[in-house]
Each structure stands twice: as C-alpha cells, then as structure tokens.
Amino acid sequence: MLWITAAWGACFVVIQWGLRDAPLLWYAALRALVAGAALLALGAIQHRPSPRGARGWGLITVLGLVNVTLAFATMFAGVAGGATGTAAVLANAQPLLILLPAWWLYGEALSPRTAAALLVGFAGLVLVAVPGGGGGGAILSLLSAVAVTAGTLLSRRLRGLDLVTATGWHLLIGGVALVIVAAAVEGAPVIAWTPRFVLSLAFLALVGTAATTVAWFAEARRSRLDTLTTWTFLTPVLGIALAAVLLGERPGGWTAAGLLAVLVAMWITLRPPRRTTTPAPATGPTDGGSAQDPGPGTSRSRQMATAPVLPTEGEP
C-alpha cells in the first residue's frame, strides 16, 4: 500500500506535466488505453485465461465505464480546473464514502474506534487543503472519488476471473469510451509528443494505472474495505512531500498539523485490535504421562473429555 499510494500521489504532478502537451480527455484516454494494452500483452505472454460468460463481460464493462471513463475524466478535469486544496481532499474521500456500502453489501461493520479515526483523518486532510483553496474542480474531484469508490466495490465481484486480464479489459473498454467522449468534446487530438509527455504518459499508464490497479484489486479481494481505503489518506500526504522535493514547495503550519492528524488517524485505524487471552483451565500434575483420575466430584462429561482414547478393533 505504501508504493501504491506513493504512485498515486505522484500521478497528480505527472498529470499537470502531461496536460501541457495534450488535451485533457485525450490524455486520460491514452492513459487507460496504454495501461490496458500493457496488461493484456502481459496476460498473453503468461497464457492467462480471458474472461468468459455474459456475467463476466457485463461486470468488466460496467467497471470500465465507472472506474475508468467516469473516474479518469473527472480526475483530469478536476486537476485542470485548479482543484488544489479542498478539491484534492475530495478526490481522496473514498475511506468515508465506502463505509455504508461496505456494511450494506459485504456486512463489514464499523467499530467506533475506526469511525472516529477516519473522521480525524479526513479533518486532517481538510487542514492540509483549506489554505490552498478549492478551485473550480472541487465537484469534479468529488465525483471522481465516488466513481473510484464504486469501482472498488465492484472489483470484489471479479472473483473467478483472472485479475490481470480482467483489469486489462476493463481499462481498454473504459479507454475506448473515453476516446468517443474526447472526440465528441475536444475534436481531433492535437498532441505534442515531447520527451516530457512520453515519459509522463509511460509513468502514468504503466506504474500509476496498470500496476497499481492490479495491486489495488488484489488487496480489495482479501482486505476489509475500510482498512484498505484508509491508506488512500496517504495519497495527498505523499503528493505534498513529492511537491516539496521536486518543486520546492514548503508546507505551512496548518499543513503540518493536518499531516500529523492524518498519520495519527492511520495508526489508530490500521493498528490491530488488542486480543484478550483466556487462561487455560487448571490441570493437576500427571504421573508418567498417564491420565489423571478425575475424582468423585467431577462430572461425567469432564471424565469423558479427560479419559484416554482407546483404539477400536482393527486399529494399531
């Protein structure tokens, strides 16, 4: 989860670099198409099975339209609309958005400790974001978080399908839909294939999309969704740290306080619950490994439980 959230945090910087050379929707479509093609090529090399059946293809199609077409379009538009600050927090609101659906669909009840920690963590992100302002893309960023949350919930339904090929096809289907939207909204693509754009697209597609999506879906299969999505609080935190290293931006006092609140909330949420150990029933000393005589005050069930098991006829 550390490398997944680090890659996602870097994606916000990389998207800003790539948008200097390509239109918004075409850049998002290329991201999905390159990532999907790379995963399908890997699946072909490893002879992985393709999805089968109407149910499998239907689920992959819906997942592609929600988790790729809608999520990528709103994410890129949010960044282009100046969605810094509060909008960046809204784009990572998945831990709060997923609580009720995870309980309703998968019976994952939420403890009061986890609920309180998630609220503290989100409040910390608000402290980080408010000084930067919301920007015009705040609503789009929230819509992107809703789409990603729906994608995480749907990914649990991928059981029985090969994860690499299913992820590749959902990225390809979502990317094709993005191409149609981009052609209708932006017309023919005008892209400057500079080294900066090629490198940003390669990182965004292969690392920030293909690798992270497979890893995220794999974790969603086996982890509690509230615990899993808590890690996404780290995405803007690592993004701020990356901006400080690469762009020389230094966080202020409110930002530092918010980052501390986020880290405390993550520690509370991800800390395993304290286990209570029940003491073993007291037993008397044994003599040479033989069973102890239960005595006259012991019940018949206790006598049966402590009596040696004798072999039946025919057993050694």
C-alpha positions, 0 to 999 in steps of 0.5 A: 500500500505504501508504493501504491499510494506513493504512485498515486500521489505522484500521478497528480504532478505527472498529470499537470506535466502531461496536460501541457502537451495534450488535451485533457480527455485525450490524455486520460484516454491514452492513459487507460488505453496504454495501461490496458494494452500493457496488461493484456500483452502481459496476460498473453505472454503468461497464457492467462485465461480471458474472461468468459460468460455474459456475467463476466463481460457485463461486470468488466464493462460496467467497471470500465465505464465507472472506474475508468471513463467516469473516474479518469475524466473527472480526475483530469478535469478536476486537476485542470480546473485548479482543484488544489486544496479542498478539491484534492481532499475530495478526490481522496474521500473514498475511506468515508464514502465506502463505509455504508456500502461496505456494511450494506453489501459485504456486512463489514461493520464499523467499530467506533474506534475506526469511525472516529479515526477516519473522521480525524483523518479526513479533518486532517486532510481538510487542514492540509487543503483549506489554505490552498483553496478549492478551485473550480474542480472541487465537484469534479474531484468529488465525483471522481472519488465516488466513481473510484469508490464504486469501482472498488466495490465492484472489483470484489465481484471479479472473483473467478476471473483472472485479475490481470486480464480482467483489469486489462479489459476493463481499462481498454473498454473504459479507454475506448469510451473515453476516446468517443467522449474526447472526440465528441468534446475536444475534436481531433487530438492535437498532441505534442509528443515531447520527451516530457509527455512520453515519459509522463504518459509511460509513468502514468499508464504503466506504474500509476494505472496498470500496476497499481490497479492490479495491486489495488484489486488484489488487496480489495479481494482479501482486505476489509474495505475500510482498512484498505481505503484508509491508506488512500489518506496517504495519497495527498500526504505523499503528493505534498512531500513529492511537491516539496522535493521536486518543486520546492514547495514548503508546507505551512503550519496548518499543513503540518498539523493536518499531516500529523492528524492524518498519520495519527488517524492511520495508526489508530485505524490500521493498528490491530485490535488488542486480543484478550487471552483466556487462561487455560483451565487448571490441570493437576500434575500427571504421573508418567504421562498417564491420565489423571483420575478425575475424582468423585466430584467431577462430572461425567462429561469432564471424565469423558473429555479427560479419559484416554482414547482407546483404539477400536478393533482393527486399529494399531 
